[in-house]
């Protein structure tokens, strides 16, 4: 969602930037409408704005990154499909229950390379969120994803999984249709899938809902995404007995891309434009495309046996730590 000037709606910590941008726009309009020279004042304000932006965005806390990951204007899976891929052909249904709009997927081209793309899709308004179930997939979404991955294996083309979910849907219907089994089956079968898999956390990477399409040869994260077993609010409610402690929980949970890269749980942090991907969607998509192409090139140099052995070793070492 953008403000009246067309800029993304500022988050609380971005309000000093928004105020300076407003002052700068007013000054430029005054110079135009009154035909006066305010170039020195404008240059001074532009310099101050650049300093404030740099100070805020280079010192983001984990909680502030969570807020950016959830920004309503942040690009979603289908936005990246439009800007980074070509000729997307969506396939529907799990051949068992139905089609899950929270988990679109199908064939696409990535710089001429055929691939299968699956991922979570949120909505930007109430109607879209109800259709997409707020990006929280049902069991049939995970079963559809696995069906498409098996198609990729059959045609020997890579799988790209774009993760952006607060978590799998926890409702009664999902439990009745055995969402735990659907996710567990994906974990098992993705480990043995005989084709390259690259997973990318675009925004929110929530618990098993994210991991259900996250077993991959390479795991990437956008700079302002987060990946965690539980939301900061959920962690705060358990440990501090109140959601107001979410910022402290986010700090303790080590859920940012930088933290996870430091623990060797992800393979690359994909840079975003200053302020987040929603400030320049095209640049963010180009960064993602370049990273995907590079990792797929590397994976395609491996034999099938080498790829599967490396994938197994990757997840065997996850969670090792030293005091």
C-alpha positions as CSV (number, residue, x, y, z in Angstrom):
1,X,0.0,0.0,0.0
2,X,1.4,3.4,-1.0
3,X,0.7,6.9,0.4
4,X,-0.8,9.8,-1.6
5,X,2.6,10.5,-3.1
6,X,2.9,7.0,-4.5
7,X,5.7,6.0,-2.1
8,X,5.3,2.9,0.1
9,X,3.5,3.5,3.4
10,X,6.3,4.2,5.9
11,X,6.8,1.9,8.9
12,X,7.1,3.5,12.4
13,X,10.9,3.6,12.3
14,X,10.8,5.1,8.8
15,X,8.8,8.2,9.8
16,X,11.9,10.5,10.0
17,X,12.7,9.6,6.4
18,X,9.1,10.2,5.3
19,X,9.0,13.6,7.0
20,X,12.2,14.7,5.2
21,X,10.9,13.3,1.9
22,X,7.7,15.4,2.4
23,X,9.8,18.5,3.2
24,X,11.9,17.9,0.1
25,X,8.9,17.5,-2.1
26,X,7.3,20.7,-0.7
27,X,10.5,22.6,-1.3
28,X,10.8,21.4,-4.9
29,X,7.1,22.3,-5.5
30,X,7.7,25.8,-4.1
31,X,10.7,26.3,-6.3
32,X,8.6,25.3,-9.4
33,X,5.4,27.1,-8.6
34,X,7.1,30.4,-7.5
35,X,10.0,30.2,-9.9
36,X,12.6,30.8,-7.3
37,X,16.1,29.3,-6.9
38,X,16.2,27.0,-3.9
39,X,18.9,24.7,-5.3
40,X,21.2,25.2,-2.2
41,X,18.4,24.4,0.3
42,X,17.3,21.4,-1.8
43,X,20.8,20.1,-2.0
44,X,21.2,20.4,1.8
45,X,18.0,18.6,2.4
46,X,18.9,15.9,0.0
47,X,22.2,15.4,1.8
48,X,20.4,15.2,5.1
49,X,17.9,12.7,3.7
50,X,20.6,10.5,2.4
51,X,22.4,10.5,5.8
52,X,19.2,9.6,7.7
53,X,18.3,6.8,5.2
54,X,21.8,5.4,5.6
55,X,21.8,5.6,9.4
56,X,18.4,3.9,9.7
57,X,18.7,1.2,7.0
58,X,22.3,0.2,7.9
59,X,21.3,-0.3,11.6
60,X,18.1,-2.2,11.3
61,X,17.1,-4.4,14.3
62,X,15.8,-7.9,13.7
63,X,12.3,-6.7,14.6
64,X,12.5,-3.9,12.1
65,X,13.5,-6.5,9.4
66,X,10.5,-8.6,10.4
67,X,8.3,-5.5,9.8
68,X,9.8,-4.9,6.4
69,X,9.3,-8.6,5.5
70,X,5.6,-8.1,6.3
71,X,5.2,-4.8,4.5
72,X,1.9,-4.8,2.5
73,X,3.7,-3.4,-0.5
74,X,6.5,-5.9,-0.5
75,X,6.6,-8.0,-3.7
76,X,5.1,-11.4,-3.5
77,X,5.8,-14.6,-5.4
78,X,3.7,-13.7,-8.5
79,X,5.4,-10.3,-8.7
80,X,8.8,-12.0,-8.9
81,X,7.4,-14.4,-11.5
82,X,6.3,-11.5,-13.6
83,X,9.7,-9.6,-13.3
84,X,12.3,-12.3,-13.1
85,X,10.7,-15.2,-15.1
86,X,9.1,-15.6,-18.5
87,X,6.1,-17.5,-19.9
88,X,4.7,-18.7,-16.5
89,X,2.1,-21.4,-17.1
90,X,0.2,-22.2,-13.9
91,X,-0.9,-25.7,-13.1
92,X,-3.7,-26.4,-10.7
93,X,-4.9,-29.0,-8.2
94,X,-3.4,-31.8,-6.2
95,X,-5.5,-34.5,-7.9
96,X,-6.9,-35.5,-4.5
97,X,-8.9,-32.7,-3.0
98,X,-8.7,-29.4,-4.9
99,X,-6.6,-26.4,-5.8
100,X,-5.0,-24.2,-3.1
101,X,-4.6,-20.6,-4.2
102,X,-2.1,-19.9,-1.4
103,X,0.4,-22.2,-3.2
104,X,0.5,-21.4,-7.0
105,X,2.9,-23.2,-9.2
106,X,3.7,-24.2,-12.7
107,X,6.3,-24.1,-15.5
108,X,8.3,-21.0,-16.3
109,X,11.5,-19.9,-18.1
110,X,14.4,-18.4,-16.2
111,X,16.7,-16.7,-18.8
112,X,15.7,-19.5,-21.3
113,X,16.1,-22.3,-18.8
114,X,12.9,-24.4,-18.2
115,X,12.0,-24.8,-14.6
116,X,9.1,-25.5,-12.2
117,X,8.3,-22.7,-9.8
118,X,6.2,-23.1,-6.7
119,X,5.6,-20.8,-3.8
120,X,3.4,-19.0,-1.3
121,X,1.2,-16.1,-2.4
122,X,-0.4,-13.6,-0.1
123,X,-3.0,-10.9,-1.0
124,X,-2.8,-7.1,-0.9
125,X,-6.4,-6.5,0.3
126,X,-9.1,-8.4,2.2
127,X,-10.6,-10.0,-0.9
128,X,-7.2,-11.3,-2.2
129,X,-6.2,-12.4,1.3
130,X,-9.3,-14.5,1.6
131,X,-8.7,-16.1,-1.8
132,X,-5.0,-16.7,-0.9
133,X,-5.7,-17.6,2.7
134,X,-3.2,-15.0,3.8
135,X,-0.4,-17.0,2.3
136,X,-1.0,-20.0,4.6
137,X,-1.3,-23.1,2.6
138,X,-3.7,-26.1,3.2
139,X,-2.6,-29.7,2.8
140,X,-3.7,-29.7,-0.8
141,X,-1.2,-26.9,-1.4
142,X,1.7,-29.0,-0.2
143,X,0.4,-32.0,-2.2
144,X,0.1,-29.9,-5.3
145,X,3.7,-28.6,-4.8
146,X,5.0,-32.2,-4.5
147,X,3.0,-33.2,-7.6
148,X,4.7,-30.4,-9.6
149,X,8.1,-31.3,-8.1
150,X,7.6,-34.9,-9.4
151,X,6.8,-33.4,-12.8
152,X,10.1,-31.5,-12.7
153,X,11.9,-34.7,-11.8
154,X,10.3,-36.5,-14.7
155,X,11.3,-33.9,-17.2
156,X,14.7,-33.3,-15.6
157,X,14.3,-29.6,-15.0
158,X,15.1,-27.7,-11.8
159,X,12.6,-26.7,-9.1
160,X,12.5,-23.2,-7.6
161,X,10.6,-22.7,-4.4
162,X,9.7,-19.2,-3.4
163,X,8.8,-19.1,0.4
164,X,6.7,-16.4,1.9
165,X,4.3,-17.5,4.6
166,X,3.6,-16.9,8.3
167,X,3.0,-20.7,8.5
168,X,0.8,-23.5,7.2
169,X,-2.9,-23.1,7.9
170,X,-3.7,-24.4,11.4
171,X,-7.5,-24.7,10.9
172,X,-9.7,-27.7,11.6
173,X,-10.2,-28.5,7.9
174,X,-6.4,-28.6,7.4
175,X,-6.0,-30.9,10.4
176,X,-8.8,-33.2,9.1
177,X,-7.0,-33.5,5.8
178,X,-3.7,-34.2,7.6
179,X,-1.5,-31.2,7.0
180,X,1.2,-32.7,9.2
181,X,1.5,-35.7,6.9
182,X,1.5,-33.5,3.8
183,X,4.4,-31.5,5.0
184,X,6.3,-34.5,6.4
185,X,5.9,-36.3,3.0
186,X,7.3,-33.2,1.2
187,X,10.3,-33.2,3.6
188,X,11.0,-36.8,2.8
189,X,10.4,-36.7,-0.9
190,X,12.3,-33.5,-1.5
191,X,15.3,-34.9,0.1
192,X,15.4,-37.7,-2.5
193,X,14.2,-35.6,-5.5
194,X,16.5,-36.3,-8.4
195,X,16.6,-32.8,-9.8
196,X,18.1,-29.6,-8.6
197,X,16.1,-27.5,-6.0
198,X,16.7,-23.9,-5.0
199,X,14.6,-22.4,-2.3
200,X,14.3,-18.6,-1.6
201,X,12.8,-17.0,1.4
202,X,11.2,-13.8,0.0
203,X,9.6,-12.4,3.1
204,X,8.2,-14.5,5.9
205,X,9.6,-18.0,6.5
206,X,7.3,-19.4,9.1
207,X,7.9,-22.8,10.7
208,X,6.8,-26.0,8.9
209,X,4.7,-24.0,6.5
210,X,8.0,-22.7,5.0
211,X,10.0,-25.9,5.4
212,X,7.3,-27.8,3.6
213,X,8.8,-26.5,0.3
214,X,12.2,-25.6,1.8
215,X,14.3,-28.7,1.5
216,X,16.7,-27.7,-1.2
217,X,20.2,-28.0,-2.5
218,X,20.6,-24.2,-2.1
219,X,18.6,-22.0,0.3
220,X,18.7,-18.3,-0.3
221,X,17.1,-15.4,1.6
222,X,16.4,-11.9,0.7
223,X,18.2,-9.4,2.9
224,X,15.1,-8.3,4.8
225,X,13.4,-11.7,5.1
226,X,13.2,-13.9,8.2
227,X,13.1,-17.6,8.7
228,X,12.1,-19.1,12.0
229,X,10.4,-22.0,13.8
230,X,7.8,-19.6,15.3
231,X,6.8,-15.9,14.8
232,X,8.4,-13.4,17.2
233,X,4.9,-12.7,18.7
234,X,4.4,-16.4,19.3
235,X,7.8,-16.8,21.0
236,X,7.1,-13.7,23.1
237,X,3.7,-15.1,24.2
238,X,5.3,-18.3,25.3
239,X,8.5,-17.0,27.0
240,X,7.4,-13.5,28.2
241,X,3.7,-14.2,28.4
242,X,2.9,-11.1,26.2
243,X,3.2,-10.2,22.5
244,X,4.6,-6.8,23.4
245,X,8.0,-8.5,23.8
246,X,8.2,-9.5,20.2
247,X,11.2,-7.2,19.5
248,X,13.2,-8.9,22.2
249,X,12.1,-12.3,20.9
250,X,13.2,-11.4,17.4
251,X,16.6,-10.4,18.7
252,X,17.0,-13.7,20.7
253,X,15.7,-16.0,17.9
254,X,18.5,-15.2,15.4
255,X,16.0,-15.2,12.5
256,X,17.5,-12.7,10.1
257,X,19.3,-13.7,6.9
258,X,22.6,-12.4,8.3
259,X,22.2,-14.6,11.4
260,X,21.3,-17.7,9.5
261,X,24.1,-17.2,7.0
262,X,26.5,-17.0,10.0
263,X,25.2,-20.4,11.2
264,X,25.5,-21.9,7.7
265,X,21.8,-22.6,7.6
266,X,21.4,-20.6,4.3
267,X,23.7,-20.3,1.4
268,X,23.4,-16.7,0.3
269,X,21.8,-13.4,1.3
270,X,20.3,-11.8,-1.7
271,X,20.7,-7.9,-1.4
272,X,17.7,-5.7,-1.6
273,X,17.4,-2.0,-2.6
274,X,17.8,0.4,0.3
275,X,14.7,0.3,2.5
276,X,13.5,-3.1,1.1
277,X,12.4,-4.8,-2.0
278,X,9.1,-2.8,-2.2
279,X,11.1,0.4,-2.9
280,X,12.4,-1.0,-6.2
281,X,10.7,-4.2,-7.2
282,X,12.5,-4.5,-10.6
283,X,16.0,-4.2,-8.9
284,X,15.0,-6.8,-6.3
285,X,13.8,-9.1,-9.1
286,X,17.1,-8.7,-11.0
287,X,19.1,-9.5,-7.9
288,X,17.0,-12.6,-7.3
289,X,17.3,-13.7,-11.0
290,X,21.1,-13.3,-10.9
291,X,21.4,-15.4,-7.8
292,X,19.1,-18.1,-9.1
293,X,20.9,-18.4,-12.4
294,X,24.3,-18.6,-10.6
295,X,23.3,-21.4,-8.2
296,X,21.5,-23.4,-10.9
297,X,24.6,-23.2,-13.1
298,X,26.7,-24.6,-10.2
299,X,24.2,-27.4,-9.4
300,X,23.9,-28.5,-13.0
301,X,27.7,-29.1,-13.0
302,X,27.1,-31.9,-10.4
303,X,26.2,-35.5,-11.2
304,X,22.9,-36.7,-9.8
305,X,24.7,-38.7,-7.1
306,X,26.9,-35.8,-6.1
307,X,23.9,-33.5,-5.8
308,X,21.9,-35.9,-3.6
309,X,24.9,-36.6,-1.4
310,X,25.6,-32.9,-0.9
311,X,21.9,-32.2,-0.2
312,X,21.9,-35.0,2.5
313,X,25.1,-33.6,4.0
314,X,23.7,-30.1,4.1
315,X,20.8,-31.0,6.3
316,X,22.8,-33.5,8.4
317,X,25.1,-30.6,9.5
318,X,22.2,-28.2,10.2
319,X,21.9,-27.5,13.8
320,X,25.4,-28.4,14.9
321,X,26.7,-25.8,17.4
322,X,29.5,-25.3,19.8
323,X,29.6,-23.5,23.1
